[in-house]
Amino acid sequence: MSDFEIDAVRALLGSKPRPVGLAERRERIEAVAGHPAAPDIALETETLNSVPLEWSLAPTSDPSRVLLFFHGGGYCSGSIKSHRGMATEAGRAAGARTLAVGYRLAPEHPFPAALEDAKAAYGLLLDRGYAPSRIAVGGDSAGGGLSLALMISLREEGRALPACAWLISPWVDLEMTGASIETKAAIDPLIHKAYLQELAEAYLAGADPRNPLVSPLHADLRGLPPILTQVGSAETLLDDAVRITGKAGAADVAASLEIWPDMIHAWPLWADRVAAGRRALAAAGAFMRSKFA
């Protein structure tokens, strides 16, 4: 049975078709995605190597804990603004401060720019005195893939890893080989193969799509911290979530997968109007709370 609240989001998305131009697409995601921060959220901004950062803190959160958040948008769009509602409420649910990263976007800044910015932001947290055991990393779609790439890169460099990772509808296979790319195409209102191929080409700029730092599905995941992956049953990236969770589990990573019936890609973006989005954020928050030292 369909969820009437997510159906309203589907109608919103259908009323604003995706434009062709990159600038217009970036404007559209801010027009259709998410919601502003709640009035009780304290926001602070700064820049790191010209990359915008936004700190947020709910009144009941512990400022010694932090969620390092990376927005989705296929590495080509999305922003702190488009994901502010989800990022700030995820921090509230986790009882932590949130640091949202406006990493550089393709095609102007292809791989590895986003990963470099993610690593710089993690380094900033360590420099500010945050213990790795009190840091969670997470994000939706491309932000989920970037969260995994960050942890893989940190592990390869012998650096301390965060306490856990939270992935929403993660994009972990830039070759788009999952069966759900085809089987869910008719019901996914956001993500389709041709669109993903366009985004992947822009981000890769000639890089190998099987590089584990762009497609973590091909990575050795051993030694990573606990991972919670949440995905909707009505999205073409369903198989990305299923396969990355299975691979993590096979590598002895504590990996959990939640498949939410009827939900579309990155549905917690609309948590202000979709109860299932609020429940997903609550579940993610409980997971992160349980992993913080």
N, C-alpha and C positions, 0 to 999 in steps of 0.2 A: 504494500500500500504506500502510495506516495506521501511525502511530508509536505503539508500545505505551505509551511513557512519557506522551505527551500524552493518550492514552486514559485513563490513570489520573487525570490532572487533570480530564478531562471527567467521570469518575465522581465525583470529589470535588465538582465544581460541581453536578452533578445531585443529590447527596445533601443539598445545602443550597440549596434554591430561594430566589430573590430575594424578600424580604418586601415588603410594601406600604409600611409606614411608613418615613419618612426616617431616623429614628434607628436603626431595625433594619437598614436598608440600609447605613448607615455602619458598623455593627458587623459585618455580614456580610463586607464587603470586607476587613476586617482579619482575619476568621476564615479566609477561603478564599484570600486573595492572599498571595503572597510567603513570605518566610522571614526570620529575624533576621540581623543582621550576623555575619560570621565573627568568631571570637574575637580574631584579630589586627588587627581594624579599630579604630582609635581614634576615638571619637565625642565631639563637643562640641556643646552646645546654647546658643542665645541667642535673643533676640526682636528683631524690627525692627518698630516701630509695632504692637506686640502680636501680630505674626505670628511663629509659631515657625519657627526655622531649625535645621538640623542639619548640622554639618560632619563629614565622615568622611575618614579617611586610612589607606591601606594602607601597610605598612612600606616597600614598594619604590616608592611613588609620589613624584612631585616636588611639594612643597607650593607651588611657584610657579605651578603650572598648576591650573585648577579647572574642573570640570563643574558648571554651574548646572542643577539638575534639578527638573523640575516633574512631579508625580505625575498619573496619570489618575484617572478616576472621574466623568466627565461634568460636571465643574465643581460637582457636588453632593455627592460623597463621595470617598473616598480620603484618604490622609494620609501623613505621613512614615513612620509605623509600617508601614502596609500595603505601602509600596514600599521599605523600608529595604534589604532584601536586594539588589534589583535596582540601586538607586542606588549602594550601596557597591561592589558588584562591577563596575559600569560604570566607576566611578572607578578601581578597581584596574586594569581592562583598559586604560584610557586613560592610566595612569601619572600620575593627577592626584588632587588633593583633590576631594571632592564637597561642594557646598552644596545641600542639599535644602530646598525652600521649602514650608511648610504654608500656602499662600495661602488667603484667605478663600473660603468656599463659598456657592453659591446653595442655596436661595432667600433665605437671610438676607442674603447679600451678592451681588447679581447683577452682571452686567457694568456697569461696567468694573473691579470690585474686584480680580478675579484679575490682570488686566493691570497695575493700579496696583501690586500687591504684587510682581509679576515685575520691573517697572521699578525699584522700590525696591531689590530684592535685587541687581539688576545694578549699580545705582548704588553700593551698599555695597561690591561687589567693586572697583569703580574707586577708591572712597575709601580702600580698604585697600591700594591700590597694585598690584592685579593689572592687567597689561597686557591690553587687549582681544585682542591676538594670542595670548594664553595662556589665553583663556576659551572653553569650548565651552558651548552651551546644548542642552538636550534633555529629552525626556520621552515618556511613552506616552499615547496616546488624546487626551483633552483636554489633557494636558500637552504633547503634540506640537503641537496647534493653538496653545496658549499660547506655545510657543517661537517659532513663526512670527510670531504677533501681536506679541511683544516685539521681534523684529528689524525688522518693518515699522514699528513705532512709533518705534524708535530711528533708523531711516533717515530717516523723515519729519521728525524733530527735528534731524537733522544730527549725531547723536551717533555715536561710534565703535562699530563693530559687532564682535561676537565673531569668533573664528577660524572657527567652523563650527557646524553644528547637526546633531543626531542625533534622528530622529523614529521612534518605534515605534508602529505601528498608529495613525497620527494621525487625529484627527477634525477635518476642515477644512471641512466643509460642513454647517452646522446646518439646512439645508433637506432634507437626506437625499435628494439626487437621484441618487446613484450607483446603477447597475443592480445591483451586488452586494448592496445592502440587501435586495433581493428574492431574487436568485438564490442567495445563500449563507445565507439565513435558516434553512434546514432543518439546516444543519451547524454553525452558529455557536452555541455553548452560552452565550454571554455577552450579545451585543449584538443587539437587534432594533429595528425601526423605531418601534414604539409606545413602547418604553422611551426611545429617543433623543429622540423628540418631547417626551416629558415632561421630560427633562433640559434640552432646548433651551428650552422655555418658561420653566422656572425660571431659567435663566441669563440669557436675553434680557430677561425682564420688560418686554416691549413694544418692545425694540430691534429694528432691522431685521436679520433673519437673513443678509442679504447684505452687511452691514457687513464690510469686509475684516479688521477687528480681532476679529471673532468667527468669520467664515468666510474664512480666508485663501485659499481657492480663488478668491475674487473679487478678490484683491489684485494689485497690480502688484508683482511679485517682483524686478524689476531691481535689481541692486546688492547683493543678499544674498550672504552668504558660502557656501562649499560646504555641501551638504546631503546626508546619507545617510538614506534612508528604508527601514525594514525593516517588512515586513507578512507575515502568514500567508495562505496560500491558502484557508484555511477560515474566513474572517471576513467579516462583512457590510461592514466598512470597507475592504475590498480596493480598491475603486474610488476611495476618497478618496486612498489612497496613490499609486495609479497616476496619477490626474489631477493631483495637486499636483506630482508629480515631472515630468510632462510639461510643466506650465505653467512650472515653474522652469527647465527646460531650454530652453524656447522663449524665456525671458527672459534667456538667456545666463548663467544660474547653473550652476555645476558641480554637477549633481544626479545622484545614484546611487540606484537602487532595487533592493532585494533582496526577492524573494518566496519565502518559506520553505514548502515543501510540507507539507501536513497541519497546519500550526501554527494555533493559535487566537489570538484577540485578546490582545495583550500577553503572549505566551507566555514571554518572559524573566523575568516575575514568578516563575515556577516553575523557575528555572535550577538550583536545588539538586537537583531530581529529573528534569529534562528536559535531555538532552545538547544538543539543538538550541537551547535557551535559552542554554546556556553558550557554544556556538559563535557565536550571534548577538552576545552581549556581547563576545566576543573580536574579532569582525569590526568591531563598533562602536568598540572600543578602538583597534584598529589604524588605523581611519579618523581618529579624533580625534588620535592621536599624530602622524599624518602632516600634520595641519593646524596643530598648535601651532607657534608661531615657535620 
